């Protein structure tokens, strides 16, 4: 599949929500799924939630394994941001205010796009929301010589090495150009431990990147919007307030066309 042909589904903001004269802010949503599938509850329902906040959204179905390993997902995310910015004026979207929001593996992808040292200016999002994101990739996988088939690294594949895993661990590679970032995680997440969020937050704070982190005591992993869940379900209201503040600020230099 050509990365430019990666499925990218557009969801406009709700018509009853005011939109700035410069165009609606927008988000590219990246569902989780261990880089093996796309979790449906972390895609369209999230775009509909954003529409209610006055945001447009695209849902990105980035390439997943076992055939499409790194850098295919990242190349797809880069292409998606270029395409979103190119299409934005015709869709009533402000190209300077397009961010990313990702869950779990999709959160890793969103973080890599936002914070990676090789992200071009036109591909770096204006802000990032990372939901129980698997950002510390080197902490996950065994040496391939000691792993069973079920333990194969789904992002890098059978050629995974400690060096390659560190090269995609966002808390090790994040740069000062990383945009404002919102993270949330559950302390009892036994699939993607809370240390992923803590270590990235420390890195971003050291780089003087504006960062906000919320850790909820319970909830586990894979909650999506977490509707009806307490206390993790409050992440959407906390994030909505943060998003309004971020898009109310002047966009970063160089983004506005």
N, C-alpha and C positions, 0 to 999 in steps of 0.2 A: 504493500500500500504506500502510495506517495504521502508524505507527511502533510502536504497541502490539502490532501483529500481526506484527512482524518475527520471523522464525524464530529461536527461542532454545531450543536443545536441551540438556536437563539430563542430566548424568552424575553419579551418586552416588559417594561415596568407596567404596573397597573395604571389604567387610564384615570383613576380617581386620585392618584398621588401626584402632587405638583412636581414638575421637572424643571431644573434650571434652564435659563436661556441658552447656555453653552452646551446643553445636552445632558442626558441622564448619566450618572455614574454607572459603572458596570463591573461585573465579576465573571471570571472564567472559573467554573466549578469543576473540580477534579475528584470524582468519587474514589473511595478506597477499593480494596479487593486483593491485597497482597501481590499486586502486579501480575495477577493471574486472571482476573475478571473485573467487572465494574459493579459495585454494590448499588443497586437501583434506588434504595432509600436515601442514598447520599448524592443523588443527581437531581432529577426533576423536582422532587419536593423541596429541595434547598433552593433551586431557582425560583420556585413559586413563592417561597418565603422572602427571598430578596426582592421579588417584584412588588410585594406588599410594602416594602421599605422605600420604594421609588428607584430601585436599581434594575437595570437590565442585566441579563445573565446569559452566558453560553455554558452549556454542559459539554465537556470534552471527553470523548471516548478515546483516550490515548492507547497506543499499542501495548498489548500485554503478552506475557510469556505463554508457553515456553519458547516460542520462536523469536519473538520481538523483545530482545533484551537490550540493556543499556548500550548505546545512547538513544535507541529508538523512541522511548517515551519522552525523553527530554527534547529531542529534536521535534517531536510532535507538539509539545507545549510551546516551544519557541515559535514554530510556525503558526500555532493557534493565536498567540499574542500578536504577531505581525498581521495576520488576517483580521483579527478583531479590530485592531487600530485602523486598518485600511477601510473596513466596512462601516466603522462607527459613525461617520458623518451622515451617511445615507440612512442609518437606523435611528437617528436622533440621540446618539450616544456621544459623550465627550471622550475623545481618544486619550486625553491626558489623565483621565480618572478611571482607568480600567485596572482592577486588581485581580488577585487569585484567591481561591478558597479551596482547601483540600483536606480530605479525611484519610488518616492512616497512610497507606502507600501513596494515595493521591496527595496527602499532605506532604510527604517526602518530595514528590514531584513539584508541587507548588513552591516548597521551600527552596529546592535546588534552582528553580527558575528565578526566584526572587533574590536569592543570596549568592548564587554561584559566581565565581570569578570570571567565567567565560561568557556570561550573559551580555549580549549587546544592549546598548542603551534603548533601542527601539523594541527590545524583547523583555526588558525588565518591567515588572508590574509596578503600579503606583502604590500598592499596599498588599499585604498578605494576611490571610486568616488560616491558621493551622490547627486542625482539630485532631486530637490524639495522633499526631503525625509521627511517622517512623523516621525521624531525621538522623539518628545516630546509627547508620547502617553497619558500621564495623562491629557494633556490639551484638549483632544478631547471629552470625553464621559461623559454623564450625569450619575447620580446615577441610577442604573438599576430600582429602584422602581419608578422613575419619567420618565423613557424613554418609548417610543412607540416601537413596533416591528422594525420599520425602523431605530431606533437609537441604536439597539443592537451592542455591541462592536464586530466587525468582527474578531478581533485577539483573544480575550480571551473568547468571547461567553457570554452566559447568566449568568455565574458565575463571571463576571467582577466586581471588586471592586476597590476603589481608590488605595489600597495597591498593588494590582496586576498590575494596570496600571502604577504606579510609578516604579515597578520592571522591566518593559520593556521600560522605558523612558531613552533613551541612554544618554541624557545630565546629568542624575542623576547617572548612573552606569558606565560610561566610565572609563577605567583604563589607567595608564601610558604606558602599552604595546600596546595601540592602534597604528596601523601603520600610516604612512603619509596619510593625508586625504584631498581630494579636494571636495568642496561643491559649488553648485550654486542653486540659487532660484530667483524667481521674486517677487518684492516688492508688486505687486498687486495680488498675489496669494490668492484668497479668499476661497480656499478649504483646503490647508495646508499653514498656514500663515508663513511669512518669519521668525517669531520668532523661528521656529523650527531650522533653519540654524544658526541663531544668537546665540541661547542658547548653541547649541552643539559646535560651534566655540569657544565661551568663555570657555567652559569646557575643550576642547582640548588644547587651548592656556595655560590655568592654569596648565594643566598637562605636559606642554612643549612638546606636540606632534606636529610635523610639520603639519601645516594646512593652506590651502588656500581657501578663500571664495570669490565668485563673486555674487553680487546682481544686477539684471537688473531691471530697473524701470517698465517695462511692459512685459506682456507675459502670465500672468495667470498660469494655471496648466496643466500638462499632455502634454507637448510639444514634448517629445521624442527628436529627433535630432534637432528639431526646424529649419529645413531647410527653408530658405527664410524669416525667421522672424528676425526682427531687433528691439532691439539689442541682444535679447536672443540667436539668432542663432550663435553668436560668441563663445558660450560656448565650442563648439567642438574644435575650434582652440586653445583656452586657455587651455583646458584639454589635448589636444595632446601635447602641449609644456610641461605641467606639467608631463605627463606620461613619456615622453622621459627623463626628468631629474630624475624622481624617479627610473626608471629601469636602468639608467646609473650608479647609485650609487651602492655600495656594498650592497648585501642583508643583512637583519638583522641576527645577530648571531643565529645559531641553525637551520636555515631553509635549507641551502644547504646540500644535502645528501653526 
